[in-house]
Amino acid sequence: MTNATQSSILFQIVPEQAVVGDEDLSWQAYAACMGVDPDLFFPERGASTREAKAVCSRCVVRTECLEYALANAEKFGIWGGMSERERRKIRKLRAQQRRQREGTHEKRGDLKKESLGKKAV
């Protein structure tokens, strides 16, 4: 079974209240790609992604689709109008932002501890 075949399950009939684990997938019923050949979204290496991205550009659940792909580390295909390379950039940026926030919180905690120590003296 190819990656396109495995992932094409997402582009076929999805129950209105589809849930996998804790994840609500009912948004898929509204996807513009429903009924479109899944191979369009899984082009061969070097092939154009323009047509798939055009379908995504008019989709009302584009954001949900992209977030699904990001959360599930989808390695192949066009999801939410973005290629794996584009999604990888988003994941990298979000990881950097998360590290910066965590670093900021740690610094704030250190400053609070330091100021509390000075007040107690």
PDB file as gemmi writes it, atoms N, CA and C in Angstrom:
CRYST1    1.000    1.000    1.000  90.00  90.00  90.00 P 1                      
ATOM      1  N   MET A   1       0.848  -1.178   0.000  1.00  0.00           N  
ATOM      2  CA  MET A   1       0.000   0.000   0.000  1.00  0.00           C  
ATOM      3  C   MET A   1       0.893   1.240   0.000  1.00  0.00           C  
ATOM      4  N   THR A   2       0.683   2.162  -0.936  1.00  0.00           N  
ATOM      5  CA  THR A   2       1.507   3.363  -1.041  1.00  0.00           C  
ATOM      6  C   THR A   2       1.067   4.410  -0.025  1.00  0.00           C  
ATOM      7  N   ASN A   3       1.923   5.427   0.170  1.00  0.00           N  
ATOM      8  CA  ASN A   3       1.566   6.520   1.070  1.00  0.00           C  
ATOM      9  C   ASN A   3       0.308   7.226   0.595  1.00  0.00           C  
ATOM     10  N   ALA A   4       0.189   7.393  -0.714  1.00  0.00           N  
ATOM     11  CA  ALA A   4      -1.000   8.046  -1.261  1.00  0.00           C  
ATOM     12  C   ALA A   4      -2.246   7.221  -0.971  1.00  0.00           C  
ATOM     13  N   THR A   5      -2.135   5.907  -1.099  1.00  0.00           N  
ATOM     14  CA  THR A   5      -3.277   5.033  -0.840  1.00  0.00           C  
ATOM     15  C   THR A   5      -3.653   5.067   0.631  1.00  0.00           C  
ATOM     16  N   GLN A   6      -2.648   5.000   1.502  1.00  0.00           N  
ATOM     17  CA  GLN A   6      -2.915   5.033   2.942  1.00  0.00           C  
ATOM     18  C   GLN A   6      -3.577   6.341   3.338  1.00  0.00           C  
ATOM     19  N   SER A   7      -3.054   7.443   2.843  1.00  0.00           N  
ATOM     20  CA  SER A   7      -3.596   8.739   3.219  1.00  0.00           C  
ATOM     21  C   SER A   7      -4.885   9.064   2.501  1.00  0.00           C  
ATOM     22  N   SER A   8      -5.188   8.363   1.400  1.00  0.00           N  
ATOM     23  CA  SER A   8      -6.406   8.667   0.664  1.00  0.00           C  
ATOM     24  C   SER A   8      -7.651   8.357   1.477  1.00  0.00           C  
ATOM     25  N   ILE A   9      -7.504   7.554   2.493  1.00  0.00           N  
ATOM     26  CA  ILE A   9      -8.626   7.259   3.381  1.00  0.00           C  
ATOM     27  C   ILE A   9      -9.214   8.557   3.914  1.00  0.00           C  
ATOM     28  N   LEU A  10      -8.362   9.555   4.160  1.00  0.00           N  
ATOM     29  CA  LEU A  10      -8.820  10.833   4.682  1.00  0.00           C  
ATOM     30  C   LEU A  10      -9.658  11.599   3.675  1.00  0.00           C  
ATOM     31  N   PHE A  11      -9.513  11.289   2.393  1.00  0.00           N  
ATOM     32  CA  PHE A  11     -10.218  12.016   1.355  1.00  0.00           C  
ATOM     33  C   PHE A  11     -11.470  11.300   0.899  1.00  0.00           C  
ATOM     34  N   GLN A  12     -11.779  10.189   1.525  1.00  0.00           N  
ATOM     35  CA  GLN A  12     -12.976   9.457   1.160  1.00  0.00           C  
ATOM     36  C   GLN A  12     -14.072   9.763   2.171  1.00  0.00           C  
ATOM     37  N   ILE A  13     -15.157   9.098   2.061  1.00  0.00           N  
ATOM     38  CA  ILE A  13     -16.316   9.385   2.908  1.00  0.00           C  
ATOM     39  C   ILE A  13     -15.952   9.281   4.377  1.00  0.00           C  
ATOM     40  N   VAL A  14     -16.221  10.373   5.085  1.00  0.00           N  
ATOM     41  CA  VAL A  14     -15.916  10.456   6.503  1.00  0.00           C  
ATOM     42  C   VAL A  14     -17.220  10.701   7.245  1.00  0.00           C  
ATOM     43  N   PRO A  15     -17.527   9.902   8.258  1.00  0.00           N  
ATOM     44  CA  PRO A  15     -18.752  10.136   9.025  1.00  0.00           C  
ATOM     45  C   PRO A  15     -18.802  11.557   9.576  1.00  0.00           C  
ATOM     46  N   GLU A  16     -19.992  12.086   9.697  1.00  0.00           N  
ATOM     47  CA  GLU A  16     -20.180  13.465  10.171  1.00  0.00           C  
ATOM     48  C   GLU A  16     -19.473  13.727  11.499  1.00  0.00           C  
ATOM     49  N   GLN A  17     -19.476  12.781  12.402  1.00  0.00           N  
ATOM     50  CA  GLN A  17     -18.860  12.964  13.713  1.00  0.00           C  
ATOM     51  C   GLN A  17     -17.661  12.028  13.886  1.00  0.00           C  
ATOM     52  N   ALA A  18     -16.793  11.978  12.908  1.00  0.00           N  
ATOM     53  CA  ALA A  18     -15.634  11.085  12.961  1.00  0.00           C  
ATOM     54  C   ALA A  18     -14.675  11.518  14.059  1.00  0.00           C  
ATOM     55  N   VAL A  19     -14.286  10.578  14.895  1.00  0.00           N  
ATOM     56  CA  VAL A  19     -13.328  10.843  15.960  1.00  0.00           C  
ATOM     57  C   VAL A  19     -12.327   9.701  15.974  1.00  0.00           C  
ATOM     58  N   VAL A  20     -11.056  10.046  15.947  1.00  0.00           N  
ATOM     59  CA  VAL A  20      -9.989   9.059  16.061  1.00  0.00           C  
ATOM     60  C   VAL A  20      -9.236   9.404  17.329  1.00  0.00           C  
ATOM     61  N   GLY A  21      -9.258   8.490  18.298  1.00  0.00           N  
ATOM     62  CA  GLY A  21      -8.665   8.810  19.598  1.00  0.00           C  
ATOM     63  C   GLY A  21      -9.429   9.974  20.194  1.00  0.00           C  
ATOM     64  N   ASP A  22      -8.695  11.018  20.561  1.00  0.00           N  
ATOM     65  CA  ASP A  22      -9.319  12.227  21.110  1.00  0.00           C  
ATOM     66  C   ASP A  22      -9.554  13.286  20.032  1.00  0.00           C  
ATOM     67  N   GLU A  23      -9.250  12.946  18.800  1.00  0.00           N  
ATOM     68  CA  GLU A  23      -9.251  13.920  17.728  1.00  0.00           C  
ATOM     69  C   GLU A  23     -10.563  13.909  16.940  1.00  0.00           C  
ATOM     70  N   ASP A  24     -11.203  15.072  16.847  1.00  0.00           N  
ATOM     71  CA  ASP A  24     -12.433  15.233  16.078  1.00  0.00           C  
ATOM     72  C   ASP A  24     -12.058  15.473  14.623  1.00  0.00           C  
ATOM     73  N   LEU A  25     -12.468  14.574  13.750  1.00  0.00           N  
ATOM     74  CA  LEU A  25     -12.144  14.692  12.333  1.00  0.00           C  
ATOM     75  C   LEU A  25     -13.357  15.047  11.480  1.00  0.00           C  
ATOM     76  N   SER A  26     -14.426  15.507  12.103  1.00  0.00           N  
ATOM     77  CA  SER A  26     -15.646  15.812  11.349  1.00  0.00           C  
ATOM     78  C   SER A  26     -15.429  16.932  10.329  1.00  0.00           C  
ATOM     79  N   TRP A  27     -14.405  17.757  10.525  1.00  0.00           N  
ATOM     80  CA  TRP A  27     -14.098  18.821   9.575  1.00  0.00           C  
ATOM     81  C   TRP A  27     -13.836  18.259   8.178  1.00  0.00           C  
ATOM     82  N   GLN A  28     -13.379  17.012   8.091  1.00  0.00           N  
ATOM     83  CA  GLN A  28     -13.047  16.429   6.800  1.00  0.00           C  
ATOM     84  C   GLN A  28     -14.251  16.339   5.869  1.00  0.00           C  
ATOM     85  N   ALA A  29     -15.433  16.260   6.437  1.00  0.00           N  
ATOM     86  CA  ALA A  29     -16.649  16.181   5.618  1.00  0.00           C  
ATOM     87  C   ALA A  29     -16.859  17.453   4.802  1.00  0.00           C  
ATOM     88  N   TYR A  30     -16.233  18.546   5.197  1.00  0.00           N  
ATOM     89  CA  TYR A  30     -16.388  19.840   4.527  1.00  0.00           C  
ATOM     90  C   TYR A  30     -15.200  20.187   3.637  1.00  0.00           C  
ATOM     91  N   ALA A  31     -14.248  19.292   3.523  1.00  0.00           N  
ATOM     92  CA  ALA A  31     -13.023  19.550   2.771  1.00  0.00           C  
ATOM     93  C   ALA A  31     -13.295  19.657   1.271  1.00  0.00           C  
ATOM     94  N   ALA A  32     -12.661  20.623   0.641  1.00  0.00           N  
ATOM     95  CA  ALA A  32     -12.803  20.829  -0.800  1.00  0.00           C  
ATOM     96  C   ALA A  32     -12.230  19.657  -1.596  1.00  0.00           C  
ATOM     97  N   CYS A  33     -11.373  18.872  -0.977  1.00  0.00           N  
ATOM     98  CA  CYS A  33     -10.732  17.746  -1.667  1.00  0.00           C  
ATOM     99  C   CYS A  33     -11.613  16.496  -1.692  1.00  0.00           C  
ATOM    100  N   MET A  34     -12.732  16.521  -0.999  1.00  0.00           N  
ATOM    101  CA  MET A  34     -13.632  15.361  -1.037  1.00  0.00           C  
ATOM    102  C   MET A  34     -14.037  15.102  -2.478  1.00  0.00           C  
ATOM    103  N   GLY A  35     -13.824  13.875  -2.918  1.00  0.00           N  
ATOM    104  CA  GLY A  35     -14.191  13.501  -4.270  1.00  0.00           C  
ATOM    105  C   GLY A  35     -13.114  13.787  -5.309  1.00  0.00           C  
ATOM    106  N   VAL A  36     -12.031  14.461  -4.898  1.00  0.00           N  
ATOM    107  CA  VAL A  36     -10.927  14.742  -5.813  1.00  0.00           C  
ATOM    108  C   VAL A  36      -9.938  13.578  -5.736  1.00  0.00           C  
ATOM    109  N   ASP A  37      -9.332  13.252  -6.851  1.00  0.00           N  
ATOM    110  CA  ASP A  37      -8.356  12.160  -6.903  1.00  0.00           C  
ATOM    111  C   ASP A  37      -7.242  12.421  -5.882  1.00  0.00           C  
ATOM    112  N   PRO A  38      -7.052  11.544  -4.901  1.00  0.00           N  
ATOM    113  CA  PRO A  38      -6.030  11.736  -3.873  1.00  0.00           C  
ATOM    114  C   PRO A  38      -4.616  11.848  -4.430  1.00  0.00           C  
ATOM    115  N   ASP A  39      -4.368  11.247  -5.584  1.00  0.00           N  
ATOM    116  CA  ASP A  39      -3.031  11.329  -6.174  1.00  0.00           C  
ATOM    117  C   ASP A  39      -2.625  12.767  -6.480  1.00  0.00           C  
ATOM    118  N   LEU A  40      -3.605  13.634  -6.671  1.00  0.00           N  
ATOM    119  CA  LEU A  40      -3.322  15.044  -6.909  1.00  0.00           C  
ATOM    120  C   LEU A  40      -2.576  15.650  -5.723  1.00  0.00           C  
ATOM    121  N   PHE A  41      -2.879  15.165  -4.526  1.00  0.00           N  
ATOM    122  CA  PHE A  41      -2.299  15.715  -3.303  1.00  0.00           C  
ATOM    123  C   PHE A  41      -1.004  15.012  -2.893  1.00  0.00           C  
ATOM    124  N   PHE A  42      -0.632  14.007  -3.649  1.00  0.00           N  
ATOM    125  CA  PHE A  42       0.598  13.257  -3.381  1.00  0.00           C  
ATOM    126  C   PHE A  42       1.400  13.133  -4.676  1.00  0.00           C  
ATOM    127  N   PRO A  43       1.868  14.279  -5.190  1.00  0.00           N  
ATOM    128  CA  PRO A  43       2.570  14.267  -6.472  1.00  0.00           C  
ATOM    129  C   PRO A  43       3.935  13.579  -6.368  1.00  0.00           C  
ATOM    130  N   GLU A  44       4.390  13.074  -7.499  1.00  0.00           N  
ATOM    131  CA  GLU A  44       5.728  12.489  -7.553  1.00  0.00           C  
ATOM    132  C   GLU A  44       6.750  13.580  -7.247  1.00  0.00           C  
ATOM    133  N   ARG A  45       7.907  13.174  -6.752  1.00  0.00           N  
ATOM    134  CA  ARG A  45       8.968  14.128  -6.430  1.00  0.00           C  
ATOM    135  C   ARG A  45       9.267  15.012  -7.652  1.00  0.00           C  
ATOM    136  N   GLY A  46       9.258  16.311  -7.426  1.00  0.00           N  
ATOM    137  CA  GLY A  46       9.550  17.269  -8.482  1.00  0.00           C  
ATOM    138  C   GLY A  46       8.340  17.686  -9.305  1.00  0.00           C  
ATOM    139  N   ALA A  47       7.223  16.996  -9.143  1.00  0.00           N  
ATOM    140  CA  ALA A  47       6.008  17.343  -9.902  1.00  0.00           C  
ATOM    141  C   ALA A  47       5.351  18.580  -9.280  1.00  0.00           C  
ATOM    142  N   SER A  48       4.537  19.236 -10.038  1.00  0.00           N  
ATOM    143  CA  SER A  48       3.869  20.451  -9.592  1.00  0.00           C  
ATOM    144  C   SER A  48       2.837  20.168  -8.498  1.00  0.00           C  
ATOM    145  N   THR A  49       2.761  21.087  -7.555  1.00  0.00           N  
ATOM    146  CA  THR A  49       1.758  21.015  -6.488  1.00  0.00           C  
ATOM    147  C   THR A  49       0.679  22.080  -6.706  1.00  0.00           C  
ATOM    148  N   ARG A  50       0.785  22.797  -7.801  1.00  0.00           N  
ATOM    149  CA  ARG A  50      -0.099  23.942  -8.065  1.00  0.00           C  
ATOM    150  C   ARG A  50      -1.581  23.567  -8.033  1.00  0.00           C  
ATOM    151  N   GLU A  51      -1.960  22.467  -8.701  1.00  0.00           N  
ATOM    152  CA  GLU A  51      -3.373  22.081  -8.755  1.00  0.00           C  
ATOM    153  C   GLU A  51      -3.910  21.722  -7.367  1.00  0.00           C  
ATOM    154  N   ALA A  52      -3.132  20.974  -6.607  1.00  0.00           N  
ATOM    155  CA  ALA A  52      -3.571  20.596  -5.254  1.00  0.00           C  
ATOM    156  C   ALA A  52      -3.726  21.831  -4.381  1.00  0.00           C  
ATOM    157  N   LYS A  53      -2.764  22.732  -4.468  1.00  0.00           N  
ATOM    158  CA  LYS A  53      -2.834  23.958  -3.666  1.00  0.00           C  
ATOM    159  C   LYS A  53      -4.004  24.841  -4.080  1.00  0.00           C  
ATOM    160  N   ALA A  54      -4.372  24.774  -5.367  1.00  0.00           N  
ATOM    161  CA  ALA A  54      -5.537  25.527  -5.841  1.00  0.00           C  
ATOM    162  C   ALA A  54      -6.809  25.001  -5.198  1.00  0.00           C  
ATOM    163  N   VAL A  55      -6.923  23.674  -5.069  1.00  0.00           N  
ATOM    164  CA  VAL A  55      -8.083  23.074  -4.388  1.00  0.00           C  
ATOM    165  C   VAL A  55      -8.102  23.552  -2.939  1.00  0.00           C  
ATOM    166  N   CYS A  56      -6.954  23.499  -2.294  1.00  0.00           N  
ATOM    167  CA  CYS A  56      -6.859  23.900  -0.887  1.00  0.00           C  
ATOM    168  C   CYS A  56      -7.184  25.384  -0.695  1.00  0.00           C  
ATOM    169  N   SER A  57      -6.827  26.204  -1.659  1.00  0.00           N  
ATOM    170  CA  SER A  57      -7.024  27.649  -1.508  1.00  0.00           C  
ATOM    171  C   SER A  57      -8.486  28.034  -1.368  1.00  0.00           C  
ATOM    172  N   ARG A  58      -9.390  27.185  -1.871  1.00  0.00           N  
ATOM    173  CA  ARG A  58     -10.822  27.497  -1.761  1.00  0.00           C  
ATOM    174  C   ARG A  58     -11.521  26.652  -0.690  1.00  0.00           C  
ATOM    175  N   CYS A  59     -10.750  26.011   0.140  1.00  0.00           N  
ATOM    176  CA  CYS A  59     -11.302  25.095   1.140  1.00  0.00           C  
ATOM    177  C   CYS A  59     -11.636  25.819   2.447  1.00  0.00           C  
ATOM    178  N   VAL A  60     -12.807  25.524   2.991  1.00  0.00           N  
ATOM    179  CA  VAL A  60     -13.245  26.177   4.234  1.00  0.00           C  
ATOM    180  C   VAL A  60     -12.602  25.556   5.482  1.00  0.00           C  
ATOM    181  N   VAL A  61     -11.998  24.377   5.335  1.00  0.00           N  
ATOM    182  CA  VAL A  61     -11.362  23.729   6.492  1.00  0.00           C  
ATOM    183  C   VAL A  61      -9.844  23.605   6.300  1.00  0.00           C  
ATOM    184  N   ARG A  62      -9.302  24.519   5.551  1.00  0.00           N  
ATOM    185  CA  ARG A  62      -7.861  24.500   5.267  1.00  0.00           C  
ATOM    186  C   ARG A  62      -7.030  24.539   6.547  1.00  0.00           C  
ATOM    187  N   THR A  63      -7.400  25.388   7.474  1.00  0.00           N  
ATOM    188  CA  THR A  63      -6.653  25.517   8.731  1.00  0.00           C  
ATOM    189  C   THR A  63      -6.698  24.222   9.523  1.00  0.00           C  
ATOM    190  N   GLU A  64      -7.880  23.608   9.619  1.00  0.00           N  
ATOM    191  CA  GLU A  64      -8.016  22.347  10.353  1.00  0.00           C  
ATOM    192  C   GLU A  64      -7.160  21.255   9.720  1.00  0.00           C  
ATOM    193  N   CYS A  65      -7.143  21.229   8.399  1.00  0.00           N  
ATOM    194  CA  CYS A  65      -6.361  20.243   7.663  1.00  0.00           C  
ATOM    195  C   CYS A  65      -4.865  20.435   7.928  1.00  0.00           C  
ATOM    196  N   LEU A  66      -4.427  21.680   7.852  1.00  0.00           N  
ATOM    197  CA  LEU A  66      -3.014  21.980   8.113  1.00  0.00           C  
ATOM    198  C   LEU A  66      -2.637  21.607   9.539  1.00  0.00           C  
ATOM    199  N   GLU A  67      -3.473  21.963  10.497  1.00  0.00           N  
ATOM    200  CA  GLU A  67      -3.169  21.644  11.897  1.00  0.00           C  
ATOM    201  C   GLU A  67      -3.152  20.137  12.128  1.00  0.00           C  
ATOM    202  N   TYR A  68      -4.037  19.415  11.445  1.00  0.00           N  
ATOM    203  CA  TYR A  68      -4.030  17.954  11.540  1.00  0.00           C  
ATOM    204  C   TYR A  68      -2.689  17.416  11.058  1.00  0.00           C  
ATOM    205  N   ALA A  69      -2.248  17.900   9.904  1.00  0.00           N  
ATOM    206  CA  ALA A  69      -0.979  17.428   9.334  1.00  0.00           C  
ATOM    207  C   ALA A  69       0.194  17.772  10.242  1.00  0.00           C  
ATOM    208  N   LEU A  70       0.180  18.955  10.829  1.00  0.00           N  
ATOM    209  CA  LEU A  70       1.260  19.354  11.730  1.00  0.00           C  
ATOM    210  C   LEU A  70       1.256  18.503  12.996  1.00  0.00           C  
ATOM    211  N   ALA A  71       0.081  18.294  13.559  1.00  0.00           N  
ATOM    212  CA  ALA A  71      -0.031  17.520  14.798  1.00  0.00           C  
ATOM    213  C   ALA A  71       0.339  16.055  14.603  1.00  0.00           C  
ATOM    214  N   ASN A  72       0.111  15.547  13.394  1.00  0.00           N  
ATOM    215  CA  ASN A  72       0.366  14.134  13.121  1.00  0.00           C  
ATOM    216  C   ASN A  72       1.639  13.902  12.308  1.00  0.00           C  
ATOM    217  N   ALA A  73       2.429  14.950  12.147  1.00  0.00           N  
ATOM    218  CA  ALA A  73       3.709  14.886  11.436  1.00  0.00           C  
ATOM    219  C   ALA A  73       3.576  14.179  10.084  1.00  0.00           C  
ATOM    220  N   GLU A  74       2.556  14.571   9.324  1.00  0.00           N  
ATOM    221  CA  GLU A  74       2.371  14.010   7.987  1.00  0.00           C  
ATOM    222  C   GLU A  74       3.596  14.337   7.146  1.00  0.00           C  
ATOM    223  N   LYS A  75       4.224  13.325   6.614  1.00  0.00           N  
ATOM    224  CA  LYS A  75       5.467  13.507   5.877  1.00  0.00           C  
ATOM    225  C   LYS A  75       5.267  13.631   4.373  1.00  0.00           C  
ATOM    226  N   PHE A  76       4.109  13.278   3.889  1.00  0.00           N  
ATOM    227  CA  PHE A  76       3.877  13.264   2.453  1.00  0.00           C  
ATOM    228  C   PHE A  76       2.637  14.047   2.094  1.00  0.00           C  
ATOM    229  N   GLY A  77       2.646  14.621   0.933  1.00  0.00           N  
ATOM    230  CA  GLY A  77       1.442  15.227   0.384  1.00  0.00           C  
ATOM    231  C   GLY A  77       1.222  16.680   0.739  1.00  0.00           C  
ATOM    232  N   ILE A  78       0.189  17.210   0.121  1.00  0.00           N  
ATOM    233  CA  ILE A  78      -0.242  18.588   0.355  1.00  0.00           C  
ATOM    234  C   ILE A  78      -1.378  18.532   1.369  1.00  0.00           C  
ATOM    235  N   TRP A  79      -1.199  19.241   2.449  1.00  0.00           N  
ATOM    236  CA  TRP A  79      -2.194  19.296   3.528  1.00  0.00           C  
ATOM    237  C   TRP A  79      -2.401  20.769   3.877  1.00  0.00           C  
ATOM    238  N   GLY A  80      -3.642  21.205   3.886  1.00  0.00           N  
ATOM    239  CA  GLY A  80      -3.911  22.598   4.226  1.00  0.00           C  
ATOM    240  C   GLY A  80      -3.215  23.569   3.290  1.00  0.00           C  
ATOM    241  N   GLY A  81      -2.956  23.122   2.076  1.00  0.00           N  
ATOM    242  CA  GLY A  81      -2.330  23.981   1.084  1.00  0.00           C  
ATOM    243  C   GLY A  81      -0.821  24.078   1.191  1.00  0.00           C  
ATOM    244  N   MET A  82      -0.214  23.213   1.999  1.00  0.00           N  
ATOM    245  CA  MET A  82       1.235  23.286   2.180  1.00  0.00           C  
ATOM    246  C   MET A  82       1.908  21.944   1.959  1.00  0.00           C  
ATOM    247  N   SER A  83       3.100  22.013   1.410  1.00  0.00           N  
ATOM    248  CA  SER A  83       3.917  20.820   1.186  1.00  0.00           C  
ATOM    249  C   SER A  83       4.619  20.432   2.483  1.00  0.00           C  
ATOM    250  N   GLU A  84       5.236  19.272   2.483  1.00  0.00           N  
ATOM    251  CA  GLU A  84       5.994  18.837   3.663  1.00  0.00           C  
ATOM    252  C   GLU A  84       7.089  19.838   3.991  1.00  0.00           C  
ATOM    253  N   ARG A  85       7.777  20.347   2.994  1.00  0.00           N  
ATOM    254  CA  ARG A  85       8.840  21.333   3.243  1.00  0.00           C  
ATOM    255  C   ARG A  85       8.280  22.569   3.939  1.00  0.00           C  
ATOM    256  N   GLU A  86       7.133  23.049   3.479  1.00  0.00           N  
ATOM    257  CA  GLU A  86       6.509  24.225   4.092  1.00  0.00           C  
ATOM    258  C   GLU A  86       6.048  23.922   5.513  1.00  0.00           C  
ATOM    259  N   ARG A  87       5.492  22.722   5.708  1.00  0.00           N  
ATOM    260  CA  ARG A  87       5.050  22.340   7.064  1.00  0.00           C  
ATOM    261  C   ARG A  87       6.240  22.187   8.004  1.00  0.00           C  
ATOM    262  N   ARG A  88       7.339  21.675   7.490  1.00  0.00           N  
ATOM    263  CA  ARG A  88       8.550  21.518   8.305  1.00  0.00           C  
ATOM    264  C   ARG A  88       9.029  22.880   8.806  1.00  0.00           C  
ATOM    265  N   LYS A  89       8.944  23.909   7.959  1.00  0.00           N  
ATOM    266  CA  LYS A  89       9.328  25.270   8.361  1.00  0.00           C  
ATOM    267  C   LYS A  89       8.425  25.772   9.490  1.00  0.00           C  
ATOM    268  N   ILE A  90       7.145  25.493   9.376  1.00  0.00           N  
ATOM    269  CA  ILE A  90       6.206  25.910  10.422  1.00  0.00           C  
ATOM    270  C   ILE A  90       6.532  25.205  11.740  1.00  0.00           C  
ATOM    271  N   ARG A  91       6.758  23.882  11.674  1.00  0.00           N  
ATOM    272  CA  ARG A  91       7.088  23.135  12.898  1.00  0.00           C  
ATOM    273  C   ARG A  91       8.366  23.671  13.534  1.00  0.00           C  
ATOM    274  N   LYS A  92       9.355  23.984  12.719  1.00  0.00           N  
ATOM    275  CA  LYS A  92      10.623  24.511  13.222  1.00  0.00           C  
ATOM    276  C   LYS A  92      10.405  25.869  13.893  1.00  0.00           C  
ATOM    277  N   LEU A  93       9.648  26.737  13.241  1.00  0.00           N  
ATOM    278  CA  LEU A  93       9.355  28.055  13.794  1.00  0.00           C  
ATOM    279  C   LEU A  93       8.595  27.943  15.113  1.00  0.00           C  
ATOM    280  N   ARG A  94       7.587  27.075  15.149  1.00  0.00           N  
ATOM    281  CA  ARG A  94       6.816  26.890  16.381  1.00  0.00           C  
ATOM    282  C   ARG A  94       7.687  26.331  17.505  1.00  0.00           C  
ATOM    283  N   ALA A  95       8.589  25.423  17.178  1.00  0.00           N  
ATOM    284  CA  ALA A  95       9.492  24.870  18.197  1.00  0.00           C  
ATOM    285  C   ALA A  95      10.399  25.964  18.740  1.00  0.00           C  
ATOM    286  N   GLN A  96      10.914  26.829  17.874  1.00  0.00           N  
ATOM    287  CA  GLN A  96      11.755  27.935  18.324  1.00  0.00           C  
ATOM    288  C   GLN A  96      10.977  28.881  19.234  1.00  0.00           C  
ATOM    289  N   GLN A  97       9.740  29.186  18.839  1.00  0.00           N  
ATOM    290  CA  GLN A  97       8.912  30.071  19.652  1.00  0.00           C  
ATOM    291  C   GLN A  97       8.617  29.455  21.012  1.00  0.00           C  
ATOM    292  N   ARG A  98       8.360  28.142  21.017  1.00  0.00           N  
ATOM    293  CA  ARG A  98       8.091  27.443  22.276  1.00  0.00           C  
ATOM    294  C   ARG A  98       9.314  27.492  23.188  1.00  0.00           C  
ATOM    295  N   ARG A  99      10.495  27.255  22.613  1.00  0.00           N  
ATOM    296  CA  ARG A  99      11.730  27.311  23.412  1.00  0.00           C  
ATOM    297  C   ARG A  99      11.969  28.707  23.953  1.00  0.00           C  
ATOM    298  N   GLN A 100      11.677  29.712  23.142  1.00  0.00           N  
ATOM    299  CA  GLN A 100      11.848  31.093  23.598  1.00  0.00           C  
ATOM    300  C   GLN A 100      10.899  31.403  24.751  1.00  0.00           C  
ATOM    301  N   ARG A 101       9.637  30.965  24.611  1.00  0.00           N  
ATOM    302  CA  ARG A 101       8.672  31.203  25.696  1.00  0.00           C  
ATOM    303  C   ARG A 101       9.107  30.495  26.970  1.00  0.00           C  
ATOM    304  N   GLU A 102       9.535  29.235  26.825  1.00  0.00           N  
ATOM    305  CA  GLU A 102       9.970  28.472  27.995  1.00  0.00           C  
ATOM    306  C   GLU A 102      11.192  29.111  28.626  1.00  0.00           C  
ATOM    307  N   GLY A 103      12.109  29.594  27.806  1.00  0.00           N  
ATOM    308  CA  GLY A 103      13.296  30.280  28.315  1.00  0.00           C  
ATOM    309  C   GLY A 103      12.931  31.562  29.033  1.00  0.00           C  
ATOM    310  N   THR A 104      11.949  32.285  28.497  1.00  0.00           N  
ATOM    311  CA  THR A 104      11.485  33.520  29.123  1.00  0.00           C  
ATOM    312  C   THR A 104      10.854  33.214  30.469  1.00  0.00           C  
ATOM    313  N   HIS A 105      10.053  32.153  30.541  1.00  0.00           N  
ATOM    314  CA  HIS A 105       9.421  31.775  31.805  1.00  0.00           C  
ATOM    315  C   HIS A 105      10.472  31.369  32.832  1.00  0.00           C  
ATOM    316  N   GLU A 106      11.480  30.633  32.393  1.00  0.00           N  
ATOM    317  CA  GLU A 106      12.537  30.221  33.305  1.00  0.00           C  
ATOM    318  C   GLU A 106      13.273  31.435  33.841  1.00  0.00           C  
ATOM    319  N   LYS A 107      13.573  32.400  32.977  1.00  0.00           N  
ATOM    320  CA  LYS A 107      14.266  33.615  33.404  1.00  0.00           C  
ATOM    321  C   LYS A 107      13.413  34.392  34.380  1.00  0.00           C  
ATOM    322  N   ARG A 108      12.103  34.497  34.110  1.00  0.00           N  
ATOM    323  CA  ARG A 108      11.193  35.197  35.021  1.00  0.00           C  
ATOM    324  C   ARG A 108      11.171  34.505  36.378  1.00  0.00           C  
ATOM    325  N   GLY A 109      11.139  33.173  36.352  1.00  0.00           N  
ATOM    326  CA  GLY A 109      11.151  32.420  37.605  1.00  0.00           C  
ATOM    327  C   GLY A 109      12.426  32.673  38.386  1.00  0.00           C  
ATOM    328  N   ASP A 110      13.563  32.720  37.705  1.00  0.00           N  
ATOM    329  CA  ASP A 110      14.837  32.996  38.353  1.00  0.00           C  
ATOM    330  C   ASP A 110      14.841  34.400  38.947  1.00  0.00           C  
ATOM    331  N   LEU A 111      14.283  35.360  38.204  1.00  0.00           N  
ATOM    332  CA  LEU A 111      14.233  36.731  38.702  1.00  0.00           C  
ATOM    333  C   LEU A 111      13.331  36.824  39.932  1.00  0.00           C  
ATOM    334  N   LYS A 112      12.200  36.122  39.924  1.00  0.00           N  
ATOM    335  CA  LYS A 112      11.305  36.136  41.081  1.00  0.00           C  
ATOM    336  C   LYS A 112      11.994  35.534  42.290  1.00  0.00           C  
ATOM    337  N   LYS A 113      12.665  34.411  42.094  1.00  0.00           N  
ATOM    338  CA  LYS A 113      13.383  33.777  43.195  1.00  0.00           C  
ATOM    339  C   LYS A 113      14.452  34.710  43.734  1.00  0.00           C  
ATOM    340  N   GLU A 114      15.159  35.364  42.819  1.00  0.00           N  
ATOM    341  CA  GLU A 114      16.224  36.273  43.213  1.00  0.00           C  
ATOM    342  C   GLU A 114      15.659  37.447  43.993  1.00  0.00           C  
ATOM    343  N   SER A 115      14.551  38.037  43.507  1.00  0.00           N  
ATOM    344  CA  SER A 115      13.958  39.191  44.201  1.00  0.00           C  
ATOM    345  C   SER A 115      13.353  38.770  45.534  1.00  0.00           C  
ATOM    346  N   LEU A 116      12.792  37.561  45.615  1.00  0.00           N  
ATOM    347  CA  LEU A 116      12.245  37.077  46.866  1.00  0.00           C  
ATOM    348  C   LEU A 116      13.366  36.880  47.891  1.00  0.00           C  
ATOM    349  N   GLY A 117      14.481  36.366  47.431  1.00  0.00           N  
ATOM    350  CA  GLY A 117      15.631  36.166  48.320  1.00  0.00           C  
ATOM    351  C   GLY A 117      16.136  37.480  48.876  1.00  0.00           C  
ATOM    352  N   LYS A 118      16.155  38.513  48.096  1.00  0.00           N  
ATOM    353  CA  LYS A 118      16.636  39.835  48.533  1.00  0.00           C  
ATOM    354  C   LYS A 118      15.670  40.444  49.550  1.00  0.00           C  
ATOM    355  N   LYS A 119      14.361  40.224  49.345  1.00  0.00           N  
ATOM    356  CA  LYS A 119      13.369  40.790  50.261  1.00  0.00           C  
ATOM    357  C   LYS A 119      13.428  40.131  51.625  1.00  0.00           C  
ATOM    358  N   ALA A 120      13.775  38.848  51.623  1.00  0.00           N  
ATOM    359  CA  ALA A 120      13.799  38.113  52.883  1.00  0.00           C  
ATOM    360  C   ALA A 120      14.998  38.515  53.739  1.00  0.00           C  
ATOM    361  N   VAL A 121      15.984  39.113  53.159  1.00  0.00           N  
ATOM    362  CA  VAL A 121      17.214  39.457  53.898  1.00  0.00           C  
ATOM    363  C   VAL A 121      17.023  40.624  54.775  1.00  0.00           C  
TER     364      VAL A 121                                                      
END                                                                             
